[in-house]
Structure formats: C-alpha cells, structure tokens
C-alpha cells in the first residue's frame, strides 16, 4: 500500500541540489513485513531519494543522502515534493512508532 504526502512546494526555475533524510527512530507496525520511504514528485516517485527500508529491522542512521544522478533537477513548472511510504502486509494507519527528518537544499534560478 503506497501513500504520498506532499511535504514541499517547489516552484518553476527551482532545483533540488541536495537531499537527505535522518532516521531517528525505526518505524513499527503490527504485521508489516516491509516499509520503505522515498522522495519524489508528481512525475517520478523516486526523483530525489530512492526507496529505503525504514521498518524495525533497519538501523537508524545519523544521515543518509543520495545524489547519484538524481540531483540537481531543475523544475520547469510548479510541483510538490512528496514523501512516499510503501508498506507491505499492513496499513500505514497501523504505524506505532517511527520518526524521520527530511533535509533539502533548493536553489532558485533566474529567468534571465
């Protein structure tokens, strides 16, 4: 079951130059066999951060960043950056623990 949550409005002529997330507490959900987090937009679900496991067995990380071939990406129209969670064998509403923080560096480019 995949659910997207808009977390940031990005404007035309802006670019995500760097992205990272910090998993400060593992997520837990009764019966869940997998839970991933990725960061994308309205066109490409993993444009910024590809899917990473964040369920109980995953080790909390001080910081995790991905840039390889995904950033910078210059937006030619307004869009949203979406935190996308994909859970297997349970519902997101059944989450009982977990915390992550998303970090973005966004540059605004000139029209000139």
C-alpha positions as CSV (number, residue, x, y, z in Angstrom):
1,X,0.0,0.0,0.0
2,X,1.7,3.2,-1.2
3,X,0.8,6.6,0.1
4,X,2.3,10.0,-0.9
5,X,2.3,13.1,1.4
6,X,3.2,16.4,-0.2
7,X,5.9,18.0,2.1
8,X,7.3,20.9,0.0
9,X,6.0,23.1,-2.8
10,X,8.7,23.6,-5.4
11,X,8.4,26.4,-7.9
12,X,9.3,26.7,-11.6
13,X,13.0,27.5,-12.0
14,X,13.9,25.9,-8.7
15,X,16.3,23.0,-8.4
16,X,16.8,20.4,-5.7
17,X,20.6,20.4,-5.4
18,X,20.9,18.0,-2.4
19,X,18.6,15.8,-0.3
20,X,19.0,13.7,2.7
21,X,17.0,12.1,5.5
22,X,17.7,11.2,9.0
23,X,16.0,8.1,10.5
24,X,15.9,9.0,14.2
25,X,13.6,6.1,15.3
26,X,12.7,2.9,13.5
27,X,9.1,2.6,12.3
28,X,7.0,-0.2,13.7
29,X,3.6,-1.6,12.6
30,X,1.9,-4.8,13.7
31,X,2.1,-7.4,10.9
32,X,4.1,-5.2,8.5
33,X,6.8,-7.1,6.6
34,X,8.3,-4.1,4.8
35,X,8.1,-0.3,4.9
36,X,10.1,2.0,2.6
37,X,10.5,5.7,2.3
38,X,11.3,7.6,-0.9
39,X,11.1,11.2,-2.0
40,X,9.7,12.1,-5.4
41,X,7.4,14.5,-7.2
42,X,4.2,14.4,-9.3
43,X,6.1,12.7,-12.3
44,X,8.8,10.5,-10.8
45,X,8.2,8.9,-7.4
46,X,11.9,8.5,-6.6
47,X,13.3,11.5,-8.4
48,X,15.1,12.8,-5.2
49,X,15.6,9.8,-2.9
50,X,15.1,6.2,-4.0
51,X,13.3,3.7,-1.8
52,X,15.0,2.9,1.5
53,X,13.9,0.5,4.2
54,X,12.8,2.2,7.4
55,X,11.0,-0.7,9.2
56,X,12.1,-2.0,12.7
57,X,15.0,-4.1,11.4
58,X,16.6,-1.1,9.7
59,X,19.4,0.5,11.6
60,X,18.7,4.2,12.4
61,X,21.2,6.4,10.5
62,X,22.7,9.7,11.5
63,X,22.2,10.9,8.0
64,X,21.6,9.3,4.6
65,X,21.9,11.2,1.4
66,X,21.6,10.3,-2.3
67,X,22.6,12.4,-5.1
68,X,23.9,9.9,-7.7
69,X,22.3,11.0,-11.0
70,X,19.1,12.3,-9.2
71,X,20.0,15.9,-8.3
72,X,20.1,18.6,-9.3
73,X,16.9,18.6,-11.2
74,X,15.5,21.9,-12.5
75,X,11.7,22.2,-12.4
76,X,10.1,23.8,-15.4
77,X,6.7,24.0,-13.7
78,X,5.5,24.2,-10.1
79,X,5.2,20.8,-8.4
80,X,5.3,19.2,-4.9
81,X,7.9,17.1,-3.4
82,X,6.2,14.0,-1.9
83,X,7.3,11.8,0.9
84,X,6.2,8.3,-0.3
85,X,5.7,5.5,2.1
86,X,5.1,1.9,0.8
87,X,4.0,-0.7,3.4
88,X,3.5,-4.4,2.9
89,X,1.1,-6.6,4.9
90,X,-0.3,-3.8,7.0
91,X,-1.7,-0.3,6.7
92,X,0.1,3.0,7.4
93,X,-2.6,3.8,9.9
94,X,-1.2,0.9,12.0
95,X,2.2,2.5,12.5
96,X,3.0,2.6,16.2
97,X,6.5,4.2,16.1
98,X,9.0,5.9,13.9
99,X,10.5,9.3,13.0
100,X,12.5,10.7,10.1
101,X,13.6,14.1,9.2
102,X,14.0,15.2,5.5
103,X,16.6,17.8,4.5
104,X,16.5,19.6,1.2
105,X,18.8,22.2,-0.4
106,X,16.9,24.1,-3.1
107,X,18.3,26.7,-5.4
108,X,16.2,29.4,-7.2
109,X,17.5,30.1,-10.7
110,X,17.0,33.3,-12.6
111,X,14.7,33.6,-15.7
112,X,17.3,35.9,-17.3
